[in-house]
Amino acid sequence: MSERARHLFLALILAQAAHSGEEYAFRLYDVFAPARFISGLISDNLALGFAIGNVALVTFGAWCYLARVRAHRPSDAGWAWFWTVLEGGNGTGHLLFAIARGGYFPGVWTAPFLLGLALCLGSELVRGSSKATATGR
């Protein structure tokens, strides 16, 4: 993976942290059944369950960055692709829900950052893969 891809990965995880904060502040767990369900599995207090779930998600992203991507592990591109697809879908979903609702949907303000960073990271990963194939790596 290129250094640019590693920096984009970190930016994507930081964008998810901001996105989680927006979702929490505007109570996604009250308006989106899957978020309510998952939050309820973690705690009877939906706000607490949602916060714990999102802290766990961002912590996992930070671990992926520190222990796999930044550390140049052989699995770094696989982890980057996982997060690229996850966050690309997350950003797209929030935008589509806002369009369907005809107004604000919790998380829509930060969703373009997730989608944009995911597209940039995916493009960089494809570029890196093409270079590696061309050089026989």
C-alpha positions, 0 to 999 in steps of 0.5 A, spaced: 500 500 500 502 507 498 503 512 503 497 516 500 493 510 501 495 509 508 493 517 510 487 516 506 485 510 511 487 514 517 482 520 514 477 515 513 477 512 520 477 519 523 471 521 518 467 515 521 469 518 528 466 525 526 460 521 523 459 517 529 458 523 533 453 526 529 449 520 529 449 520 536 448 528 537 442 527 532 439 520 535 440 516 529 438 510 534 431 513 535 429 514 528 433 508 524 430 501 526 437 497 525 441 502 529 435 501 535 436 494 535 443 493 535 444 499 541 438 495 544 443 488 544 448 492 547 444 496 553 437 497 555 439 505 555 439 506 547 443 512 547 449 508 551 448 502 547 449 506 541 455 510 544 458 503 546 457 500 539 460 506 535 466 507 540 467 499 539 467 501 531 472 507 531 476 503 536 476 497 531 478 502 525 484 505 529 486 498 531 486 496 523 490 502 522 495 501 527 496 494 527 495 492 520 495 498 515 500 503 518 505 497 520 505 494 513 502 488 514 501 483 508 493 484 510 493 491 510 490 492 503 485 487 505 483 491 511 483 497 507 478 494 502 473 492 508 473 499 510 472 502 503 466 498 502 463 499 509 464 506 509 462 507 502 456 504 503 455 507 510 456 514 506 451 512 500 446 509 505 445 516 509 445 520 503 439 516 500 435 516 506 436 523 507 433 524 499 428 519 501 426 523 507 426 529 503 430 532 509 435 531 514 437 524 516 442 523 522 449 522 519 448 526 512 452 532 514 458 527 515 456 522 510 459 525 504 466 525 507 465 518 508 463 517 501 469 521 498 474 518 502 472 511 501 472 513 493 479 516 494 482 510 498 478 505 493 481 508 487 488 509 490 488 501 492 486 499 485 492 504 482 497 500 487 494 493 485 495 495 478 502 498 479 504 491 483 501 487 478 505 491 473 512 490 477 510 483 478 509 484 486 
